Amino acid sequence: MSDIDKLTKKGIQNIPAYIPGRTSESVKEKYGLDKVLKLASNENQYGVSPKAVEAMVQAATEANIYPDPFCLQLRKKLGKKFGFDESGDNVIISQGGCGIIALLGEVFITEGDEMICCDPTFDAYAGACRRNGGIVVKVPVTKEQLYDLDGIFAAITEKTKMIFICNPNNPTGTAVDSSALMALIKKIPKHIITVVDEAYIELATDPAVRSMVPLITEDLNLIVIRTFSKLYGMAGVRVGYSFMNKELHATLQKATTVFVAGRIALAGVMAAMDDEEFVLQTRKGISQGRNYLTKELTAMGWKVFESHTNFIYTDSGLQTAALANELEKYGLIIRGNFKYSRITIGTMEQNKEVIEIIKKVISKGNVPKSEQ
Ligand SMILES: Cc1ncc(COP(=O)(O)O)c(C=O)c1O
């Protein structure tokens, strides 16, 4: 153990170093390609709202001035939009959805606390728990890649501090039955904080996939996470927001970083909220792309799990890492480090290219079958 290791908190010593995904540049260089399609990080391929860009350019001229320290204007705007009173005291702004996940770990998880989540799900929950000495309790999804809500309830112990429900879930793309989730949330004991991560819910078009925001009341320890990274196409700007009751809010607002969002970011996301045309275009494009990719991949004999997000989770029957490697040679980057393949939905032009590249790779027959 090095001297620095000895100085470092145990939770941090134990976390693995972050391994970044492959960049377009590295794939271009490796295979001598002019063009690469990176559909591995669930970014919005429809770009950014032009109104947000205009507001950010304008705000850049005032970058010498500190921003609103507590993001109050944005909190009020979001509170009003989601049916809370206009105090802003039900809303926390964070550095992306990842920011609030880390903050929740820091504020609530102590040595030996348990955090329940499904498996597979978004990695950040486990990271936030382990960094603070907590224990991650994983409840596997079903064969159909759906939540096992009974399994989650059964995993609760005296030590459970937090439950994360990602709805719709990353990487499976599937959604939880909303009525069943509501019933679960209502019966979770009071010593537990329930966090529902709705990073992708605005991209779901099925009316049965419902937000848990209306469930927020003073007597439920419920936090609902949202982000400007997906529907609004602002992943590079790093703004997330969460809803909760006022008591939880007071604690988290006290703990969060002052000036958590910069002047340019705040101006951009507030303008994006008012750009309904961009939002409609993204929703429509993602929905069409989702139908198209589902239809094409299913026709190839791949199993596509029902997606309510801007990505597709699919069992090709082939080894996922090997498939991702082969696709990269033809300029397509997808995620190949889960049990099945995860492909971000792009514009229709990109989606057509995805299918062409996949067909080309399959026809070569170089990817071994999976052993499952
Ligand atoms: C389920 C889920 N939650 C939260 C996030 C966080 O996104 P961001 O920090 O960009 O808001 C992501 C990002 O991919 C995600 O997949």
The ligand as an ORCA input file, in Angstrom:
! r2SCAN-3c Opt
* xyz 0 1
  C     -29.844      5.999    -15.879
  C     -29.000      7.206    -15.933
  N     -29.096      8.088    -14.947
  C     -28.364      9.195    -14.926
  C     -27.479      9.449    -15.937
  C     -26.646     10.654    -15.762
  O     -26.554     11.468    -16.800
  P     -26.017     12.930    -16.607
  O     -25.059     12.943    -15.472
  O     -25.413     13.262    -17.899
  O     -27.247     13.739    -16.296
  C     -27.316      8.558    -16.998
  C     -26.343      8.785    -18.064
  O     -26.170      8.088    -19.006
  C     -28.106      7.395    -16.981
  O     -27.995      6.482    -17.953
*
